[in-house]
């Protein structure tokens, strides 16, 4: 959808709001033209603010964040590997040296909170 919206109008600001964020999907959305990736829960002020500031200031210092939990790091790694295998769960499970059913159970859970 991001690709089609950008093709229709290059100046369109696209804010992606998702409950299942991963680094891999955020990077791909940015490459396709999304200006912001927001994870739920967000209030209306955050969403409106993303539309009001469509481009990040490249000279601004990065926001200070706390390190991700081990569970979140595992989730992110699984999402990256899954993305590299185009969503193929069997190939991803082999690459991660994990049983396919175990991987499916992990994928059916919600991502851990940051």
C-alpha positions as CSV (number, residue, x, y, z in Angstrom):
1,X,0.0,0.0,0.0
2,X,2.9,2.4,0.8
3,X,4.3,1.9,-2.7
4,X,1.0,2.6,-4.4
5,X,0.3,5.7,-2.3
6,X,3.8,7.1,-3.1
7,X,3.3,6.3,-6.8
8,X,0.0,8.2,-6.8
9,X,1.6,11.3,-5.1
10,X,5.3,11.6,-4.2
11,X,4.5,14.4,-1.6
12,X,2.1,12.2,0.4
13,X,3.1,11.8,4.0
14,X,2.5,8.2,5.1
15,X,2.4,7.3,8.8
16,X,2.4,3.6,9.6
17,X,0.6,2.7,12.8
18,X,0.9,-0.9,13.8
19,X,0.5,-3.2,16.8
20,X,3.0,-5.7,15.4
21,X,6.1,-3.6,14.8
22,X,9.4,-5.1,13.9
23,X,12.6,-3.5,12.8
24,X,12.5,-5.4,9.5
25,X,9.0,-4.1,8.6
26,X,9.9,-0.6,9.7
27,X,13.0,-0.5,7.5
28,X,11.0,-1.9,4.5
29,X,8.2,0.6,5.0
30,X,10.8,3.5,5.1
31,X,12.4,2.2,2.0
32,X,9.0,2.2,0.2
33,X,8.4,5.8,1.3
34,X,6.7,5.8,4.7
35,X,7.7,8.9,6.7
36,X,7.0,7.5,10.2
37,X,6.4,4.1,11.8
38,X,4.5,4.3,15.1
39,X,3.7,1.4,17.3
40,X,0.5,1.1,19.3
41,X,-0.6,2.3,21.7
42,X,-0.3,6.0,20.6
43,X,-2.5,8.9,21.4
44,X,-4.0,11.3,18.9
45,X,-1.3,13.9,19.7
46,X,1.5,11.5,18.6
47,X,-0.3,10.6,15.4
48,X,-1.1,14.2,14.5
49,X,2.5,15.2,15.4
50,X,3.8,12.6,12.9
51,X,1.8,14.3,10.1
52,X,2.9,17.8,11.2
53,X,6.6,16.8,11.1
54,X,6.8,14.6,8.1
55,X,10.6,14.4,7.9
56,X,13.0,13.8,10.7
57,X,15.8,16.3,11.2
58,X,19.0,14.5,10.2
59,X,21.1,16.8,12.5
60,X,18.9,16.1,15.6
61,X,20.5,13.8,18.2
62,X,18.9,10.4,18.4
63,X,16.2,10.0,21.1
64,X,17.5,8.3,24.3
65,X,15.9,4.9,24.6
66,X,16.3,2.1,27.0
67,X,17.8,-1.2,25.7
68,X,15.4,-3.8,24.4
69,X,14.5,-6.8,26.5
70,X,15.9,-10.2,25.5
71,X,12.4,-11.3,24.5
72,X,12.0,-8.3,22.3
73,X,15.4,-8.9,20.7
74,X,14.4,-12.5,20.0
75,X,11.2,-11.3,18.4
76,X,13.1,-8.8,16.2
77,X,15.6,-11.4,15.1
78,X,12.8,-13.9,14.2
79,X,11.1,-11.2,12.2
80,X,14.3,-10.3,10.3
81,X,15.0,-13.9,9.4
82,X,11.4,-14.5,8.5
83,X,11.5,-11.4,6.2
84,X,14.7,-12.7,4.6
85,X,12.9,-15.9,3.7
86,X,9.8,-14.0,2.3
87,X,7.6,-15.3,5.1
88,X,8.4,-19.0,4.6
89,X,8.0,-20.4,8.1
90,X,9.7,-23.8,7.3
91,X,12.8,-22.2,5.8
92,X,12.9,-19.7,8.7
93,X,12.7,-22.5,11.3
94,X,15.5,-24.4,9.6
95,X,17.7,-21.2,9.5
96,X,17.0,-20.6,13.2
97,X,17.6,-24.3,14.1
98,X,14.1,-24.4,15.6
99,X,11.2,-26.8,15.2
100,X,8.6,-25.3,12.9
101,X,5.7,-25.7,15.4
102,X,7.8,-23.8,18.0
103,X,8.3,-21.0,15.6
104,X,4.6,-20.9,14.7
105,X,3.7,-20.7,18.4
106,X,6.2,-17.8,18.9
107,X,4.8,-16.0,15.8
108,X,1.2,-16.4,17.0
109,X,2.0,-14.5,20.2
110,X,2.0,-10.7,20.4
111,X,5.4,-9.1,20.2
112,X,6.9,-8.4,23.7
113,X,6.6,-4.8,24.9
114,X,9.7,-2.7,24.7
